[in-house]
Amino acid sequence: MANNIGLTKDAGWQFGIRKTVSTNLEKLWNVFFSDRGLGYWSEGVDLDFSTFKEYSHIRTKWRHSDFKEYANLQMRFIPSKNKDKTTISFHVDKLKNESQRELAREYWSKVIEDLNLLLEP
């Protein structure tokens, strides 16, 4: 394993991204799992979550439209100490190669980049 960013010893390729927004945990969670929210971020996501811990995290499978197989997706919601901000974190692993990592990076970076659009009324 040279200096291949995102290549793990035993979980294939991975990608992760996080962002803190000025929204409390409950509001962010509820918006994310509303019909509008699911339409915003869940393309290719298996909505039969293997883990669903309300106001905390989910685990499931995700497949980009260019993939033949699924990768693992973990999404975490982390409240700030004063509860007026929340960090949302996406982590994808079991990607087959660097090309899949790049597609995952593009997809989840766009979700993070446009997050404020979802939070608008």
N, C-alpha and C positions, 0 to 999 in steps of 0.2 A: 504494500500500500504506500505509494509515493506521497506526493502532496496533493492528492485528489480531494478537493474540498467537497464534503458531503458523503464521502465513501466511508462506510463503517466496517468494522472487522466482521460482524456477523448479521447485520440487518440491511445489507445492500446499501443503496444510496438513500440519503435523507435530505430533507429541507425543512427549515423552521423559520417562522417570522412572527413578530409580536408588535403590538401597538397599544399605547395607553390613550384612552379617550376620556373626555370630561363628561362621563355619564355614569350613573351609579349601576352597580351590578345587576339589580333586579330589572331595571329598564332595559339595559343592553341585552340581557338574557331573553327577556320577553319579546323584544323586537326581533332578535335573531331567530327565535323559534316560532314566530308568527308566520302566517301564510306568505306575507310579503317578504319577510326575512329569509325564509327557506327558499323562495324563488330567487333571491339575491345571491346566495352563496352555495346552494346545495347541488349544483350541476355535477352529476356523476357520483353523488354520495349515496351509499346504501343507508336509507333512513330507518332500517331495522338495526338500531345502534346496539353494539355489543356491551357498551357501558353508557349509561345515561344518569349522571348524578346532577340533579337540578341545582342550578346556580353555581355549578362548579366545573364539570367537564363531561365530554363525551368521547367515546372511541367507536370507530366504525371502519368500513372499507370505503375507498374512494378510487374512482377510475376516470382519468382524463379521457376525453373523446378520442384521443390518438393512441390510447393504451389498449392492449388486449387483456391485460390482467389488472387486478386490483392492488392498490397499495394500502397501507394502514394510515388512517387519519386520526389524530388526537387534537381536540380543541379544548382550551382551558380559558376560564374567566377568573381573573384574579383581582379582587377589590383592593383599592388603596386603603391605607390605615384610616384616613378620614372619611372614607366611603363615598366621596364625590367623584372619583375616577375609577376606571376599570381597565385592566390590561387584558387584551384578548390575544391568545397565542394559538397558532396553528403549527402542527408538526406532522410531517408525512415521512414515513419510512417504508422499507421494502420496495423501493423503486429499483427497477432492473438495471438502469444505466444512467450515465451523465445526461443524456438527452431527455430521459423521463424527469430527472431532477430539474432540468431547465424548464420544462413545461409546467411542472408543479410550482416552481418559483414564479413563473409568469402568472399562473392562475391565482395563487394565493396572495401574491403581491398586489394584484389588481383588486382583489376582495378587500385587502387592508387599505389600499390607496383610496378606494371609493366608500369607505366605511361611513364617513359623515353624510353621504347621500342617503344611506339607509336610515340614519338617525334623524333626518329632517322629518318634520310632521307631514 
